[in-house]
Amino acid sequence: MDQAVSNKKILITGGTGYIGSYLGKYLSLNGLDVTLGTRNIPNNPPDKKLKYLITDWNGRLDFCKGFDTIIHCAGISAKECFSDPVKAFEFNSNTSKNFIERSIKNGCSSFFYISSIHIYGRPFDKKYDESTEPYPDLPYGASKLLGEYALLDELKKNTIKGSVLRLSNCFGPPILHTGDCWNLLLNNIIKNSFNSNIAKITGNPHSLKDFLPIKNFAEIILLLVSSKNLPNKIQIASGETLSILGASKIIKNLFLKKYNRIIDISYNEDNIENEDNFSFDVSVLKELGFKFNKLSLEKEIEATIEYLIS
């Protein structure tokens, strides 16, 4: 790794969340100087090399001082946004905007804002790229989009470098023993299969998703923090769509092949309408040098099962 990259001081907000904690450990293992920002420092950190910093979101936000790169993973989840839209807009939009401004004033050179494909709104019904006009239909996507605008304004003024990162459906094993990641669609199906031998699909089994292994997400971030010329917006997705039923069949086959366990797939027979086809264009990622592995999804499912076994 380039010495200039390994010397960068990186702050990851939301550092004890699912995304932030995985990313922090991965970047640290790859030689980067990482600090995890969090409201509560864990009693038993998974990696002794990692440093932690208390993030006070109600103060002046000067905890960003002294860092070269910030990866802003902290945010209000989709579930919380739905139950408390005011809180969603206050943090995902207003607090994020203030944090970006304080980061610039404190000398930060690059800022990555973790957004979501949900800024496009539902239903997903076409091929999406970074130029697609967003039409969010729920508080989560709408609040994330306003956070995007705050960073994009600064990127256009060239006051800071970095990118808005639109993340698809991440899944995979957590680093910290937190329950949050098991609410994610594919993780939830894997866990139900492990606990009850039933892959339970509560919605439309033919609903299409772009499932991104969390290891791929971390690999992409490592590439981006090492890159010099970045576009303002990047879709972080696999570029492949798969139905929930199709993913469940992969889970079922893995349990049988690797663990000699028979898994039944359960879903509502009345809820089987096909959805329009769509895809997320990942040409920008490929141009930056990221190479996707077709076996990544199956390997991540297996890693998640191994985590549950352990």
Secondary structure as UniProt FT lines:
FT   HELIX           3..6
FT   STRAND          9..13
FT   TURN            15..16
FT   HELIX           18..29
FT   TURN            30..31
FT   STRAND          33..38
FT   TURN            48..49
FT   STRAND          51..54
FT   TURN            57..60
FT   HELIX           62..64
FT   TURN            65..66
FT   STRAND          69..72
FT   HELIX           78..83
FT   HELIX           85..88
FT   HELIX           89..95
FT   HELIX           96..105
FT   TURN            106..107
FT   STRAND          110..116
FT   HELIX           117..120
FT   STRAND          127..128
FT   TURN            130..131
FT   HELIX           139..156
FT   TURN            157..158
FT   STRAND          161..167
FT   STRAND          169..171
FT   HELIX           180..183
FT   HELIX           185..196
FT   STRAND          198..200
FT   TURN            205..206
FT   STRAND          208..209
FT   STRAND          211..213
FT   HELIX           214..225
FT   STRAND          233..236
FT   STRAND          242..243
FT   HELIX           244..259
FT   STRAND          264..266
FT   TURN            269..270
FT   STRAND          279..280
FT   HELIX           283..287
FT   TURN            288..289
FT   TURN            294..295
FT   HELIX           296..309
//
